[in-house]
Each structure stands twice: as C-alpha cells, then as structure tokens.
Amino acid sequence: MSTTSQKLSVTEKIGYSLGDLAANLVFQTLMTYLAYFYTDIYGLNANDAAAVMLTVGLIAAFGFNPIIGAVADRTISRWGKFRPWILWTAVPLGVVALLAFSTPDFSYKGKMIYAVVTYTFLLLLYAANNLPYSALSGVITGDMKERNSMSAYRFVAVMFAQFFVQVFMLPIIEYAGHGNKADGIEKVMTWLAIIGTVMLIITFLTTKERIVPKPEQKSSLTEDLGDLVKNKPWVIMLVLTTLVFITLAMKGGSYVYYFKNYVDKESLTNFIQPITSFLSGIGMNFFGEDPVSAGFGLFNAGGIIFMIVGITLSKGLADKYGKRDVFGIALFISTLFILFFYFYPPKSVGLMFASQILHGFFYGITIPLLWAMIADVADYSEWKNNRRATAIIFSAMMVGLKVGLSVGAALLTRILGFYKYAANSDAAQTPEAVNGTKMLVSVFPAIPFLIGAALLFFYEINKKMEVRIEADLSARRK
C-alpha cells in the first residue's frame, strides 16, 4: 500500500462530514417519516406499506449493495475509487428523494406501483452514494486516532441532520403546506434535495484518498467474499449493524404515533408551555400551536442535543478504553432508558423527556464507533490476508443497514396492524392500538439492542489488537 501523511486538516474533516449530513437528510426522513408518510399522507394501508418497505428494502440490501461494493473496489479514476461515486450520484439522489415523497393523484394500484418504483430507485441511489462515501473513511487515513476524530466530526453532522428532521420537519411541513401535509412535504423535500446536492459536491472537492492498493494487488470477487466469510469480526459487525438499525427504524418511526395517540395532550401542553413561551419570547417560535407537533419536536430535540454531547465524548473514551468496550457498555445503558417507556403512564411527560435525554446521551457515545469499527474490520482483513477490499466490507455493512431499516420499518407497520391501528383517522384509537404504540417505543425496540450488546463479547478487536494492527499495517505500507 502506498500512503502519504495520515493527518487530516479540519477542512477535510468538515468536508467529509457534510457528505453524511446530506445523506442523512434522506436517511433520517426515511427512518422517521416513511411509514407515517405512506399510511397517513400517501394513503396506503399499513400492511401494503409494510410490504413495500420490506420487499424493496431486502432487494436493495442483497442486490444493490454487494454489486456496488464490488464495482467501487474496482473503480479506477484520477479522483480515486470512491470519491467519483459521491460526485456522480449527488444530483440524481436529490431528485429521486423528492419524487419518493411526492403524492401524485393516481388510483390505489397506481400509488402502489409509484411507491415501489420510487422507493427502489431511492435505495439504489442511496447505496451508490453512501456505500462509497462510507468506504472513503477507510482510505482517507490509516491513523486510528485520526479516524476516530473524523468519525466524531461526521456524526456531529449526522446529528444536525437528525435534529432538523426530527425536531423541525413536522412543524415546517405543517407550515409550508398550510395544513396540507402532502404539499408541505413536497416543498420541504425540494429544498433538502438542493442543499444535499451542494453538500455532496463539497465532500467530493475537499477529501483525498491516501491509502491506495499496490498496483500488483489483484483479487477476484470470490476471493473477497471468501475473506469476508472467514472474518469473524465482520460477521459480528454485520449482525450488530442489522440489529441496531432494526431498533432505530422501529423506535424512530414510532414516536410520531406515540405522541399522536398515547401521550396525554393536556399534560404535554402544560409541560412544554414554559419552553415554547420562552422560545417565542426570544423570537424562536419554531413549533406552532399544535401541542403534538411541538411536543414531538422538543422531545426529539432533547435526545439529539444530548446525543451530540455523547458523540463529543466518544473519541476520548475510545482512545483510552477501545471502541468495543465503550460501544457495548454505552449501548446497554442506553437500552435501559428505552425499556423505561413501558412503565410510563400517558401523563408522565417529564419522565418521558428525561428518559429520552439520557437514552440520547449514552446512545450518542456509540454513534461514531459503529462506522469506525467497520473501518477497523477492513484493516483487520488486510492485516490477515495482505489484501485490502474496503468497499466490499462496507457494502456488507450497508446490507445490514438496509435489512435493519427495512425489517424495522416493516415490523413497525405490521405491529400497528396487529394492534388494529386505524391509519389517518381523526377518531380515537382503540385501547389495544394505543397500547401497541407504547410497546413500539419500549419493549420491541429494546430487544435488538440487548442482543447487539451481548454480541460484542465475541468481537475480538479490542484496544490491544487495535494498536497491534495499526502498527503492523503502518510498517507494511512504508
């Protein structure tokens, strides 16, 4: 491997992080609103929405990602292997994201076909953009401390995207559409598409690939896949990634139903009134008059702000104790605060907000570590096999992400259907459906997180091995 200086400038770290900010304007919207959009805005029933999300998601996971990973690893251009993909997909990704959240006046069958087609192209372009983007983190630098630092920058940017989508997007949709959510979401997605495209181009212009395979390195796709199957840390990270995103999709998509149907409106109004009054007094009246939208936004805001605090502590903890141990402990503690929601009655709004804040803090510590650990797995594979196949390793993780997102979103709508949730209904939901919304933010999403934390006992890349791999690879590359 040839390599130049492994140190990164602040400009390059920020430039790289803007790529994930752009991608997460799409991803967080999918995770937070896709189920709600399909059932309560677009007009699909819960079972049909689940079928679309699960079927298309699994096809994208097992079809698109491995192909794009293999092709990206074999891309040769004057810009490198992975940066060109960010440039090529910037505009198409924005356009298709807008189309996927549009509401054309079709028959029900036409709506189903349109949803399948647009969601398929959206996941294809998302894979073609975000997989090479993620793999880029493995070749920008081989210095693990710099990689941890870059991951921290990256996921602060992710949190800004998540903050916008989960805190402000619902009120902005209401405002932009003047009460018509279909018009509102199209207007918002138009601006997100433009902003995201510009950010992706900035990422392309400000980053550099420093870890370049030797010209004589050749490996077939069969050899690359064989290396993966024998790579135990990779298998564990694949399962862990899938479990994490099952929880994120299920929990993230459930909160809007939880606030709409479970949380007591009067208690919520009384709790948030001092906050909204203070914000209005200083000219920051972002949340409008609807207590559900305002409460939903402030609830997410508290969690995300403390996620960012957790992210800022992540690098120091990982440098000192190793990524594996910090990730496992923080994930387990964050899960406890998810489980607490099972015990809260509808009027315990303060406890709900407190649990969300503490969950956000501990989960925030894990956020940069997941992708940094996957980059470590790429190093581990090179260390073991003397061949580097970065994108194929990240593509496998993207399979986990897509499977997790698809299964989590499908479980969300299936569980709503099981509990007899009436989509887009102004009438009160049945007690059974209301209980289902509580289970969807507590017990159900906690299970994958707990299994994931247990899996890390079998992940062998601890702090000691991190140091050894970095030293050995550095010596080889020189």
Buried (B, 14 or more C-beta within 10 A) or exposed (E): BEBEEBEBEEEBBBBBBBBBBBBBBBBBBBBBBBBBBBBBBBBBBBBBBBBBBBBBBBBBBEBBBBBBBBBBBBBEEEBBBBBBBBBBBBBBBBBBBBBBBBBEEEEEEEBBEBBBBBBBBBBBBBBBBBBBBBBBBBBBBBBBBBBBBBBBBBBBBBBBBBBBBBBBBBBBBBBBBEEBBBBBBBBBBBEBBEBBBEBBBBBBEBBBBBBBBEEEEEBEBEEBBEBBEEBBBBBBBBBBBBBBBBBBBBBBBBBBBBBBBBBBBEBBBEBBEEBBEEBEEEEEBBBBEBBBBBBBBBBBBBBBBBBBBBBBBBBEBBBEEBBBBBBBBBBBBBBBBBBBBEEBEBBBBEBBBBBBBBBBBBBBBBBBBBBBBBBBBBBBBBBEBEBBBBBBBBBBBBBBBBBBBBBBBBBBBBBBBBBEBBBEEEEEBBEEBBBBBBBBBBEBBBBBBBBBBEBBEEBEBEBEBBEEBBEEBBEEBE
